[in-house]
């Protein structure tokens, strides 16, 4: 009993000593590890902290050492008694003795390790004593309103070495000194003294600018401390007027979700990401330099990576109801809302409901619903989830659709800015090829390790991210924010690897063909786009088929009125069509090899065949896949690129439901167009797109890009059509119809397209220009514009100078004889007729 009592007393003393030493180590580890300041201190700090934590966690083992020692002594006594009883020990007793010897050796090793740690602790305690004795590092403690000026002065005059020591002093005992500073804010606001509040705000901001990882990590992981910092920085003297951070965080800020997040760790990581972003972009942005807070940038990168990992990982089935990752749930919800919204809008058109009235009612309903779902907030910045309206109305579905797209846009921006190259490869390759089943009960069997559930209303139907983006873009009633989110996502993917989009388009197109469906794809994909069929008034109906991303992009270029969306769409199309300037032979590999331009075949649409190789669905794009994509594009999609230049575009008032697009052939699409034309006789189904010179200029610019990038294929198309003649008519002052005149950007786009054709120095193009008199509108525009400081006239003169320098004889002869020197004909009496001025007279 006395021995046991002595052991407990010794154990208690050792526990208290170890706790005191571990606390001291945690305070001085960073400063000692950095060597008193200098480069490379951060890495040493982390290593010392890890050693200290190991000492603290190894302490319970020390107690067990003494306990096991007592047990070993008692076991030895028992073994001695057994030895007197039995001169020959039992084999089982020998094994027990061996185990006891091994335990004793382990205990001796642990005791030696503890002695080494205690020696290190003694050395660290000496360093702490030196730190506290340094007057340049220690701050007035405790902080009070009366000594705030002294604290600010010491922080401002500290050099680099002293700043590291001060940051260590502030971070001691879980940032106790920093908490004491924040606790002075209520007292300062009660006094309502501007100087005191401004001094406190300057102290907090100076501590931020110390760039200490431990302090910043402590602030962003604690909601109360974060809000207190925001309250202090409202009185920043560098601001022209007092900020309202407190009102924004408590009353204005909401954490909105479309699908409830069950992972609490993921929610906390998202809140942490917002705090870091808010500190960097709002609290410190007015007065900081880009390089002054590198810790915030690094911390934001790590939190972004954690968020991406959290939304992509499947949750634990024991902790939540869903077996799917949050990303899969969002994609499934987006696919359902896209389909249900189209069906509901089409039914509303049949019933004669005004969509503008529905939108106005939906805006009011959105606000009311969100207010009902807003729960009372706590006194500090701890945000609850605010789900979007969950009813089945059209406007609630649009709100959820817009929320899904906003989430995907934020996710892709995080991936673009924060993930490493290998992680980006894995993310894009996984997400682009991932098919999510819309059913909620039947798990999906895929190669990506994501289990997907489904609903009875979407039996055996799957959705893909790129197809969903195309479905949203092809909806004429989609909001501009939705189209902007779709184009941002596509821009990120196309900038990273445009071959992912090309492979997707090939796979979707091949699944719509009657032969050779790709394995693993559902049989309900219907992509079949027919050529424009204009009526007597030159109106062409553009019905975009579902699940067709390439057709949706051309649809946007045909009907969009926002300049930003058109610019993004044009850039994405350039990236998709840019096949790294393949040689002429490689462009038509597997079809026909042309070595002589004079033998260029003038075949029609059936020239060649699309070669869908077996490697479409794999991770590498070869020349055969590029050729297949270009063949598909020029056979089926180029007519819609130039359709806005030739015709007036007519589209459906609402997007065609998926249930009406069941045919997999162009004949079926023709029947659908005829059905819509018959329906338009009894109700208002179609609307005419308003002409836009800016929209036409983007289309002509893309046409000129194709002329330079795909020489042979585009030449075959242009020489077999009247597209160039219709393009050049835009320049003519006498042109009339659906194309508006007088827009300089459109005229310059036409001139750049013609200049691209002339730069190829192709005799086929030159003969076509001469036969069609394509220079007639060019020189009519030159005569109509005043000569001088004029961009259009300068572009025409530069084109003529290029023809002269390159000595293109056929074009020179045509221009000189037909446009440069105009002579009156003998058969016509020009006595009373005023001739147009010659180019010399104009010049």
C-alpha positions in Angstrom: 0.0 0.0 0.0 2.8 2.4 0.8 4.5 1.6 -2.5 1.3 2.2 -4.4 0.8 5.5 -2.6 4.3 6.6 -3.3 3.8 5.6 -7.0 0.6 7.8 -7.3 2.4 10.8 -5.7 5.3 10.4 -8.0 3.0 10.1 -11.0 1.1 13.3 -10.1 4.2 15.3 -9.8 5.6 14.1 -13.1 2.2 14.9 -14.9 2.3 18.4 -13.6 5.9 18.9 -14.6 5.3 17.5 -18.1 2.3 19.7 -18.7 4.2 22.8 -17.6 7.2 21.9 -19.9 4.9 21.1 -22.9 3.1 24.5 -22.6 6.5 26.2 -22.5 7.7 24.4 -25.5 4.6 25.3 -27.5 5.3 29.0 -26.8 8.9 29.0 -27.9 9.1 26.3 -30.5 8.5 28.5 -33.5 11.0 31.2 -32.4 13.7 28.7 -31.5 13.1 26.6 -34.7 13.6 29.7 -36.9 16.9 30.4 -35.3 15.9 33.9 -34.0 14.7 35.1 -37.4 15.8 34.7 -41.0 14.9 32.7 -44.0 13.4 29.2 -43.8 12.0 29.7 -40.3 8.5 28.5 -41.1 9.6 24.9 -41.9 11.6 24.7 -38.6 8.7 26.0 -36.7 6.4 23.2 -37.8 9.0 20.6 -37.0 9.4 21.9 -33.4 5.7 21.9 -32.9 5.5 18.3 -34.0 8.2 17.3 -31.5 6.4 19.1 -28.7 3.1 17.4 -29.5 4.9 14.1 -29.5 6.2 14.8 -26.0 2.8 15.7 -24.8 1.1 12.7 -26.3 3.9 10.4 -25.0 3.3 11.5 -21.4 0.5 8.9 -20.6 2.9 6.2 -21.7 5.2 7.3 -18.9 2.5 6.5 -16.3 2.0 3.1 -17.8 5.7 2.5 -17.5 5.6 2.7 -13.7 2.4 0.6 -13.5 3.9 -2.1 -15.7 7.1 -2.1 -13.6 5.1 -2.8 -10.4 3.3 -5.6 -12.2 6.6 -7.0 -13.4 8.0 -7.1 -9.8 4.9 -9.0 -8.6 5.2 -11.4 -11.6 8.8 -12.0 -10.7 7.9 -12.9 -7.1 5.4 -15.3 -8.4 7.9 -16.9 -10.7 10.3 -17.4 -7.9 7.7 -19.2 -5.8 6.9 -21.4 -8.8 10.6 -22.2 -9.2 10.9 -23.5 -5.7 7.8 -25.6 -6.3 8.9 -27.0 -9.6 12.6 -27.4 -10.3 11.9 -27.9 -14.0 9.8 -24.9 -15.3 6.9 -25.4 -17.7 7.5 -24.2 -21.3 4.6 -21.8 -20.9 6.4 -20.1 -18.0 9.5 -19.6 -20.2 7.4 -17.8 -22.8 6.0 -15.5 -20.1 9.5 -14.7 -18.9 10.6 -13.8 -22.5 7.6 -11.5 -22.9 8.4 -9.8 -19.6 12.0 -9.3 -20.7 10.9 -7.7 -24.0 8.6 -5.4 -22.1 11.4 -4.3 -19.8 13.6 -3.5 -22.7 10.8 -1.4 -24.3 10.3 0.4 -21.0 14.0 1.2 -20.8 14.0 2.6 -24.3 11.0 4.8 -23.6 12.6 6.1 -20.4 15.7 7.0 -22.3 13.6 8.8 -24.9 11.8 10.8 -22.2 15.1 11.8 -20.7 16.2 13.2 -24.0 13.0 15.1 -24.4 13.4 16.6 -21.0 16.9 17.8 -21.9 15.5 19.5 -25.0 12.7 21.1 -22.8 15.4 22.5 -20.5 17.1 24.1 -23.5 13.9 25.5 -24.8 13.0 27.0 -21.4 16.3 28.8 -21.4 15.4 30.3 -24.8 11.9 31.3 -23.5 13.6 33.2 -20.6 15.8 35.0 -23.2 12.6 35.9 -25.2 10.8 37.3 -22.2 13.9 39.4 -21.1 14.0 41.1 -24.6 12.4 44.5 -24.2 12.0 44.9 -27.9 9.8 41.8 -28.2 7.6 41.9 -25.0 4.5 44.1 -25.3 2.6 45.8 -22.4 0.7 43.1 -20.7 -2.2 43.1 -20.1 -3.3 45.5 -22.9 -5.6 48.4 -21.8 -7.1 51.4 -23.5 -4.5 53.6 -21.9 -1.5 51.8 -23.4 -2.8 51.1 -26.9 -0.6 53.9 -28.3 2.4 52.3 -26.7 1.6 48.9 -28.2 1.1 50.4 -31.7 4.3 52.3 -31.5 6.3 49.2 -30.6 4.6 47.2 -33.4 5.4 49.9 -35.9 9.1 50.3 -34.9 9.9 46.5 -34.8 12.4 45.2 -37.3 12.2 41.9 -39.1 13.8 39.9 -36.3 11.7 41.6 -33.6 8.5 41.1 -35.6 8.9 37.4 -35.5 9.4 37.5 -31.8 6.4 39.7 -31.3 4.3 37.4 -33.4 5.4 34.5 -31.3 4.6 36.4 -28.1 1.1 37.2 -29.4 0.4 33.6 -30.4 1.3 32.2 -26.9 -1.4 30.4 -25.0 -3.7 30.1 -28.0 -3.4 33.8 -28.9 -4.4 35.0 -25.4 -2.9 38.4 -26.0 -4.8 38.8 -29.3 -8.0 37.9 -27.5 -7.3 40.6 -24.9 -6.9 43.2 -27.6 -10.2 42.3 -29.2 -11.9 42.4 -25.8 -11.1 46.1 -25.6 -13.4 46.9 -28.5 -16.7 47.2 -26.5 -15.0 49.5 -24.0 -13.7 51.7 -26.7 -17.0 51.9 -28.5 -18.7 52.9 -25.2 -16.3 55.8 -24.8 -16.9 56.6 -28.5 -13.4 58.0 -28.8 -12.3 58.0 -32.5 -8.5 58.0 -31.6 -8.8 55.0 -29.4 -10.9 53.1 -32.0 -8.5 54.0 -34.8 -5.5 53.0 -32.8 -7.0 49.6 -32.0 -7.9 49.0 -35.6 -4.3 49.9 -36.6 -3.0 47.4 -34.1 -5.2 44.6 -35.5 -4.2 45.4 -39.1 -0.5 45.5 -38.2 -0.8 42.1 -36.6 -2.4 40.9 -39.9 0.5 42.3 -41.8 2.9 40.4 -39.7 2.0 37.5 -41.9 2.2 35.0 -39.1 0.5 31.6 -40.1 -0.5 30.7 -36.5 -2.4 33.9 -35.9 -4.2 34.0 -39.2 -5.1 30.3 -38.9 -6.5 31.1 -35.4 -8.6 33.9 -36.8 -10.1 32.2 -39.8 -11.1 29.0 -37.9 -13.0 30.9 -35.2 -16.2 32.6 -36.2 -16.3 34.9 -33.1 -12.7 36.0 -33.4 -13.2 36.7 -37.1 -16.3 38.9 -36.5 -14.5 40.8 -33.7 -11.6 41.5 -36.1 -14.2 42.8 -38.7 -15.7 45.0 -36.0 -12.3 46.5 -35.1 -11.4 47.1 -38.7 -14.6 49.1 -39.3 -12.7 52.0 -37.6 -9.6 51.7 -39.9 -8.2 55.2 -40.2 -7.1 54.6 -43.8 -10.7 54.4 -44.9 -12.5 57.6 -46.0 -15.6 56.7 -44.0 -16.6 54.0 -41.5 -17.2 50.6 -43.0 -20.3 48.4 -42.3 -18.6 45.0 -42.1 -20.7 44.0 -39.0 -24.0 44.6 -40.7 -23.0 42.7 -43.8 -21.8 39.6 -41.9 -24.7 39.4 -39.4 -27.6 40.5 -41.5 -26.8 40.5 -45.2 -24.6 37.4 -45.6 -26.3 34.1 -46.3 -24.9 30.7 -47.0 -27.1 29.4 -49.8 -27.2 25.9 -51.1 -29.4 24.0 -53.6 -28.7 20.6 -52.1 -28.4 20.3 -48.3 -24.7 19.6 -47.2 -24.6 16.8 -44.7 -20.8 16.9 -44.3 -20.2 19.3 -41.4 -16.5 19.3 -42.1 -17.1 20.4 -45.7 -19.4 23.2 -44.5 -16.8 24.5 -42.0 -14.1 24.4 -44.8 -16.3 26.5 -47.0 -16.9 29.0 -44.2 -13.1 29.1 -43.6 -12.6 29.8 -47.3 -15.0 32.7 -47.2 -13.3 34.2 -44.2 -9.9 34.1 -45.9 -11.3 35.6 -49.0 -13.2 38.3 -47.1 -10.1 39.3 -45.2 -7.9 39.4 -48.3 -10.4 41.1 -50.7 -12.4 43.4 -48.4 -10.8 44.0 -45.0 -7.2 44.6 -46.2 -7.6 45.3 -49.9 -7.8 49.1 -49.7 -4.4 49.5 -48.0 -2.4 46.4 -48.8 0.0 45.3 -51.4 -0.4 42.1 -53.4 2.8 40.6 -51.8 2.1 41.7 -48.2 -0.1 38.7 -47.2 1.4 35.6 -48.8 0.1 33.5 -45.9 -3.5 34.3 -46.9 -2.9 33.3 -50.5 -1.3 30.0 -49.4 -4.1 29.3 -46.9 -6.7 30.0 -49.6 -5.1 27.6 -51.9 -5.2 24.8 -49.3 -8.8 25.5 -48.4 -9.8 25.5 -52.0 -8.2 22.1 -52.5 -10.0 20.8 -49.4 -13.4 22.1 -50.7 -12.8 20.4 -54.1 -11.9 17.2 -52.4 -14.9 17.4 -50.1 -17.5 17.9 -52.8 -16.0 15.0 -54.9 -15.6 12.4 -52.2 -18.5 10.1 -51.4 -19.7 10.5 -47.8 -19.8 7.8 -45.2 -23.1 5.9 -45.5 -23.3 5.7 -41.7 -23.2 9.5 -41.3 -25.7 10.6 -43.9 -28.6 9.6 -46.0 -27.0 10.0 -49.4 -24.4 7.6 -50.8 -23.3 10.0 -53.5 -20.9 12.8 -53.5 -22.2 16.4 -53.3 -21.0 17.0 -56.9 -23.1 14.1 -58.2 -26.1 15.3 -56.3 -25.8 18.8 -57.9 -25.4 17.3 -61.4 -28.4 15.1 -60.9 -30.5 18.0 -59.7 -29.4 20.2 -62.6 -30.4 17.5 -65.1 -33.8 17.1 -63.5 -34.5 20.9 -63.4 -33.4 21.3 -67.0 -35.9 18.7 -68.2 -38.7 19.7 -66.0 -38.4 23.4 -66.8 -38.6 22.7 -70.5 -41.7 20.6 -70.1 -43.4 23.2 -67.8 -42.6 26.2 -70.1 -43.9 24.3 -73.1 -47.1 23.5 -71.4 -47.5 27.1 -70.3 -47.1 28.2 -73.9 -49.9 25.8 -74.9 -52.1 27.4 -72.2 -51.2 30.9 -73.3 -49.5 32.0 -70.1 -47.2 35.0 -70.4 -43.7 34.1 -69.5 -42.9 37.7 -68.5 -45.7 37.7 -66.0 -44.5 34.3 -64.6 -41.0 35.8 -64.2 -42.3 38.8 -62.2 -44.3 36.5 -60.0 -41.3 34.2 -59.6 -39.1 37.0 -58.4 -41.6 37.9 -55.6 -42.0 34.2 -54.7 -38.3 33.8 -54.6 -37.9 36.5 -52.0 -40.8 35.3 -49.9 -39.5 31.7 -49.9 -36.0 32.6 -48.9 -37.3 34.7 -46.0 -39.4 31.9 -44.8 -36.3 29.6 -44.8 -34.1 32.1 -43.1 -33.5 31.0 -39.5 -32.4 33.4 -36.7 -28.6 33.8 -36.7 -26.5 33.7 -33.6 -24.7 36.7 -32.3 -21.6 35.7 -34.1 -20.8 34.8 -37.7 -22.0 31.2 -37.8 -24.0 30.8 -40.9 -26.8 28.3 -41.4 -27.7 26.7 -44.8 -30.4 28.5 -46.7 -31.9 26.1 -49.3 -33.4 27.3 -52.5 -37.3 27.0 -52.8 -38.2 23.3 -53.0 -41.6 23.5 -54.6 -42.4 22.4 -58.2 -43.2 25.7 -59.7 -41.4 26.8 -62.9 -39.7 29.8 -61.2 -38.5 27.7 -58.2 -37.0 25.2 -60.7 -35.2 28.1 -62.4 -33.8 29.3 -59.1 -32.5 25.8 -58.4 -31.0 25.5 -61.9 -29.3 28.9 -61.5 -28.0 27.8 -58.1 -26.5 24.6 -59.5 -24.7 26.5 -62.3 -23.4 29.1 -59.8 -22.0 26.2 -57.6 -20.3 24.6 -60.6 -18.8 27.9 -61.7 -17.3 28.5 -58.3 -16.0 25.0 -58.2 -14.3 25.3 -61.6 -12.7 28.6 -60.6 -11.3 26.9 -57.5 -9.9 24.1 -59.6 -8.4 26.6 -62.1 -6.6 28.8 -59.5 -5.6 26.4 -56.7 -5.1 22.8 -57.8 -1.9 21.4 -59.1 -1.5 20.2 -62.6 -1.9 16.5 -61.8 -5.0 17.2 -59.7 -6.4 19.3 -62.6 -5.9 16.4 -65.0 -7.7 14.0 -62.7 -10.5 16.4 -62.1 -11.3 17.3 -65.7 -10.8 13.8 -67.1 -13.2 12.4 -64.5 -15.9 15.1 -64.6 -16.1 15.4 -68.4 -16.6 11.7 -69.0 -18.8 11.1 -65.9 -22.4 10.1 -66.6 -24.8 10.6 -63.7 -28.0 8.6 -63.6 -31.1 10.6 -62.8 -32.7 7.7 -60.9 -32.3 7.8 -57.1 -32.5 4.2 -56.0 -30.5 2.2 -58.5 -26.7 2.6 -58.0 -24.7 3.5 -61.1 -21.9 1.2 -62.2 -19.1 3.5 -63.4 -15.3 3.4 -63.5 -15.0 6.6 -61.4 -16.0 5.1 -58.0 -19.1 7.3 -57.6 -22.4 5.6 -56.7 -25.4 7.4 -58.2 -29.0 7.0 -57.3 -32.1 7.7 -59.3 -35.8 8.4 -59.5 -38.7 6.5 -61.1 -39.6 9.5 -63.4 -36.3 9.4 -65.2 -35.9 5.7 -65.8 -32.5 4.7 -67.3 -31.7 8.3 -68.2 -28.2 9.7 -67.6 -26.8 13.2 -67.9 -23.4 14.6 -68.6 -21.9 17.9 -67.6 -21.1 19.2 -71.1 -24.5 18.1 -72.4 -26.3 19.9 -69.5 -24.3 23.1 -70.3 -25.4 22.8 -73.9 -29.1 22.3 -72.9 -29.0 25.5 -70.8 -27.3 27.5 -73.6 -29.9 26.3 -76.1 -32.8 27.6 -73.9 -33.9 30.9 -75.2 -35.5 31.8 -71.9 -32.4 31.1 -69.8 -31.1 33.9 -67.7 -28.0 35.8 -68.7 -26.3 34.8 -65.4 -27.0 31.1 -66.3 -25.5 31.5 -69.8 -22.6 33.4 -68.3 -21.9 30.6 -65.8 -22.1 28.0 -68.6 -19.6 29.9 -70.7 -17.2 30.4 -67.8 -17.2 26.7 -67.2 -16.7 25.9 -70.8 -13.9 28.5 -71.0 -12.0 26.9 -68.2 -12.3 23.4 -69.8 -11.4 24.6 -73.3 -8.4 26.6 -72.0 -7.2 23.5 -70.1 -7.7 20.9 -72.8 -10.0 21.6 -75.8 -9.7 17.9 -76.9 -12.0 17.0 -74.0 -14.8 18.9 -75.6 -14.0 17.6 -79.1 -14.1 14.0 -77.8 -17.4 14.6 -76.1 -18.9 16.0 -79.3 -17.7 13.1 -81.3 -19.0 10.6 -78.7 -22.4 12.3 -78.6 -22.6 12.5 -82.4 -21.6 8.9 -82.9 -24.3 7.8 -80.4 -26.9 9.6 -82.6 -25.9 7.6 -85.7 -27.8 4.5 -86.6 -24.6 2.4 -86.6 -21.8 2.0 -84.2 -23.1 3.3 -80.9 -20.4 3.8 -78.4 -20.3 1.3 -75.6 -21.5 2.4 -72.2 -23.7 5.2 -73.5 -27.4 5.4 -73.1 -29.5 4.9 -76.2 -31.7 8.0 -75.7 -29.2 10.6 -76.9 -30.7 12.2 -80.0 -28.3 14.5 -81.9 -29.3 15.2 -85.5 -29.1 18.7 -86.8 -30.4 19.4 -90.3 -29.3 22.1 -92.6 -31.0 25.5 -92.7 -34.3 25.4 -94.6 -35.3 29.0 -95.4 -38.7 29.9 -96.5 -39.8 32.4 -99.2 -39.0 35.3 -96.9 -35.5 34.0 -96.1 -36.4 33.0 -92.6 -34.6 29.9 -91.2 -35.9 28.1 -88.2 -33.1 27.0 -85.7 -34.3 24.2 -83.5 -31.3 23.1 -81.4 -31.4 19.4 -80.5 -30.8 18.4 -76.9 -27.5 17.1 -75.6 -25.7 18.8 -78.5 -23.0 21.2 -77.1 -21.7 22.3 -80.5 -25.1 23.1 -81.8 -25.8 25.0 -78.6 -22.7 27.2 -79.1 -23.8 28.0 -82.6 -27.3 28.7 -81.3 -25.8 31.3 -78.9 -23.9 32.9 -81.7 -27.1 33.2 -83.7 -29.5 34.6 -81.1 -27.4 36.2 -78.3 -27.6 39.9 -77.7 -25.1 40.3 -74.8 -21.6 41.3 -76.1 -19.8 39.5 -73.2 -21.5 36.2 -73.8 -20.9 36.5 -77.6 -17.2 37.2 -77.0 -16.8 34.2 -74.6 -18.7 31.9 -77.1 -16.5 33.0 -80.0 -13.3 32.3 -78.0 -14.5 28.9 -76.9 -15.3 28.0 -80.5 -11.8 29.2 -81.6 -10.2 26.9 -79.0 -12.3 24.0 -80.0 -11.7 24.4 -83.7 -8.0 25.2 -83.4 -6.4 21.9 -84.2 -2.8 23.2 -83.9 -2.6 24.2 -87.5 -2.5 20.7 -88.9 -0.9 20.2 -92.3 -3.2 19.7 -95.2 -2.4 16.1 -95.5 -3.0 15.4 -91.8 -6.3 17.2 -91.9 -7.8 14.8 -94.4 -6.0 11.7 -93.1 -8.0 8.6 -93.6 -10.2 10.2 -96.3 -8.1 11.4 -99.3 -4.6 12.8 -99.6 -4.2 15.8 -101.9 -0.7 16.6 -103.0 -1.7 19.0 -105.8 -4.0 21.9 -105.3 -5.1 21.8 -108.9 -6.6 18.4 -108.4 -8.8 19.6 -105.6 -12.0 17.7 -105.8 -15.2 19.7 -106.0 -17.5 17.0 -104.5 -20.5 17.8 -102.5 -21.5 17.0 -99.0 -20.8 13.3 -99.4 -17.1 13.8 -99.9 -15.2 11.5 -97.5 -16.6 9.8 -94.5 -16.3 10.3 -90.7 -13.8 7.9 -89.2 -14.9 7.3 -85.6 -11.9 5.5 -84.2 -11.9 3.3 -81.2 -9.8 5.7 -79.2 -12.4 8.5 -78.9 -13.3 7.7 -75.3 -9.7 7.3 -74.2 -7.4 9.9 -72.7 -5.3 10.9 -75.8 -6.4 12.6 -79.0 -4.8 11.5 -82.2 -4.9 12.8 -85.8 -7.8 10.5 -86.7 -10.0 11.9 -84.0 -9.2 15.5 -85.1 -10.0 14.6 -88.7 -13.3 13.0 -87.6 -14.2 16.1 -85.6 -13.5 18.4 -88.5 -15.4 16.2 -90.9 -18.4 16.2 -88.6 -18.2 20.0 -88.1 -18.0 20.9 -91.8 -20.7 18.4 -92.8 -23.3 19.3 -90.2 -22.5 22.5 -88.3 -20.8 25.0 -90.6 -24.1 25.9 -92.4 -25.5 27.2 -89.1 -22.3 29.3 -88.5 -23.0 31.3 -91.6 -26.8 31.1 -91.4 -27.2 34.5 -89.6 -25.3 36.1 -92.4 -27.7 34.7 -95.1 -31.1 34.5 -93.4 -33.2 35.9 -90.7 -33.1 33.6 -87.7 -36.4 32.2 -86.2 -36.4 30.3 -83.0 -39.0 28.7 -80.7 -40.5 30.9 -78.0 -39.6 28.2 -75.5 -37.1 25.4 -75.7 -38.5 22.2 -77.2 -39.1 19.5 -74.5 -37.0 16.4 -74.5 -40.0 14.3 -74.9 -40.6 15.8 -78.4 -37.0 15.1 -79.5 -37.1 11.3 -79.7 -35.9 10.9 -83.3 -32.3 10.1 -83.9 -32.1 11.2 -87.6 -32.3 14.4 -89.6 -35.6 13.2 -91.0 -37.0 13.2 -87.6 -35.8 16.7 -87.0 -37.4 17.8 -90.3 -40.7 16.3 -89.1 -40.3 18.2 -85.8 -39.8 21.4 -87.8 -42.9 20.8 -89.9 -44.9 20.1 -86.7 -43.8 23.3 -85.2 -44.7 25.2 -88.4 -48.2 23.7 -88.3 -48.5 24.6 -84.6 -47.5 28.2 -85.3 -50.7 28.6 -87.4 -52.8 28.3 -84.3 -50.6 29.8 -81.7 -47.5 31.9 -81.3 -44.7 29.4 -81.3 -41.8 31.2 -83.1 -40.1 34.5 -82.6 -37.8 36.3 -85.0 -34.4 37.2 -83.7 -33.6 40.9 -83.9 -30.6 41.5 -86.2 -27.4 42.6 -84.6 -24.3 43.8 -86.4 -22.1 42.8 -83.4 -23.4 39.3 -83.6 -22.7 39.1 -87.3 -19.2 40.5 -86.8 -18.4 37.7 -84.4 -19.7 35.1 -86.9 -17.6 36.5 -89.7 -14.5 36.7 -87.5 -14.9 33.0 -86.7 -15.4 32.3 -90.4 -12.1 34.0 -91.2 -10.4 32.0 -88.5 -11.6 28.8 -90.1 -10.3 30.0 -93.5 -6.8 30.3 -92.0 -7.0 27.2 -89.7 -8.7 24.6 -92.0 -7.6 25.7 -95.5 -8.7 22.7 -97.5 -12.0 22.0 -95.8 -13.1 25.6 -95.7 -12.1 26.1 -99.3 -14.2 23.2 -100.4 -17.2 24.6 -98.5 -16.9 28.2 -99.7 -16.3 27.4 -103.3 -19.4 25.2 -103.4 -21.7 27.8 -101.8 -22.6 31.5 -102.1 -21.4 32.3 -98.6 -18.6 34.7 -99.6 -21.0 36.7 -101.9 -23.5 37.1 -99.0 -20.7 38.1 -96.7 -19.4 40.7 -99.1 -22.8 42.1 -99.6 -22.7 43.4 -96.0 -20.2 46.0 -97.1 -22.4 47.4 -99.9 -24.2 50.6 -99.1 -27.0 49.4 -101.3 -27.6 46.3 -99.2 -31.0 46.0 -97.6 -33.0 43.5 -95.7 -32.3 42.1 -92.3 -28.7 43.3 -92.1 -28.2 46.8 -90.7 -25.8 49.1 -92.4 -23.3 51.6 -91.1 -21.7 49.6 -88.3 -17.9 50.0 -88.7 -17.0 46.8 -86.7 -19.0 44.7 -89.1 -17.4 46.2 -92.1 -13.9 45.7 -90.6 -14.8 42.0 -89.9 -15.7 41.5 -93.5 -12.5 43.1 -94.7 -10.4 41.0 -92.4 -12.1 37.8 -93.7 -11.4 38.8 -97.3 -7.8 39.7 -96.3 -7.4 36.2 -94.8 -8.5 34.6 -98.0 -6.1 36.7 -100.1 -3.2 35.9 -97.7 -3.5 32.2 -98.7 -2.6 33.1 -102.3 -4.7 30.3 -103.6 -5.6 30.5 -107.2 -9.0 28.7 -106.7 -10.0 31.5 -104.3 -8.7 34.2 -106.7 -10.7 32.9 -109.6 -13.8 32.7 -107.4 -13.3 36.3 -106.3 -13.0 37.4 -109.9 -16.0 35.4 -111.2 -18.3 36.6 -108.4 -17.1 40.2 -108.5 -16.5 40.2 -104.8 -14.5 43.4 -104.9 -17.5 45.4 -106.1 -18.9 46.1 -102.6 -15.4 46.8 -101.3 -14.8 49.7 -103.7 -18.3 50.9 -103.4 -17.6 51.2 -99.6 -14.3 53.0 -100.4 -16.1 55.5 -102.6 -18.9 56.0 -100.0 -16.5 56.7 -97.1 -14.6 60.0 -96.9 -10.9 59.6 -97.6 -8.7 60.5 -94.7 -8.3 59.2 -91.2 -10.7 56.4 -91.7 -10.1 52.8 -90.5 -12.3 51.2 -93.2 -10.6 53.1 -96.0 -7.2 52.3 -94.5 -8.0 48.6 -94.4 -9.0 48.6 -98.1 -5.8 50.5 -99.1 -3.7 48.0 -97.1 -5.5 45.1 -98.9 -4.7 46.6 -102.3 -1.1 47.2 -101.3 -0.8 43.6 -100.3 -2.1 42.5 -103.7 0.4 44.7 -105.4 3.4 43.5 -103.3 2.5 39.8 -103.7 1.9 40.4 -107.4 -1.3 38.4 -107.6 -1.7 39.0 -111.4 -5.3 37.7 -111.8 -6.6 39.9 -109.0 -4.5 42.9 -110.2 -5.9 42.7 -113.7 -9.4 42.4 -112.4 -9.2 45.4 -110.1 -7.4 47.6 -112.6 -9.7 46.9 -115.6 -13.0 46.8 -113.7 -12.7 49.2 -110.8 -9.7 51.5 -111.1 -10.2 52.9 -114.6 -13.9 53.3 -115.6 -14.4 54.3 -119.2 -17.8 55.1 -120.8 -19.2 52.6 -123.2 -20.1 53.6 -126.8 -23.5 51.9 -126.6 -24.6 54.1 -123.7 -25.2 57.9 -123.8 -23.5 59.4 -120.8 -24.2 63.0 -121.8 -26.8 63.6 -119.2 -25.6 60.9 -116.8 -23.2 61.5 -114.0 -20.5 58.8 -113.8 -19.3 57.6 -110.4 -15.9 59.0 -109.5 -12.9 56.8 -110.2 -10.7 55.6 -107.5 -8.0 58.2 -108.6 -10.5 61.0 -108.2 -11.6 59.7 -104.8 -8.0 59.4 -103.6 
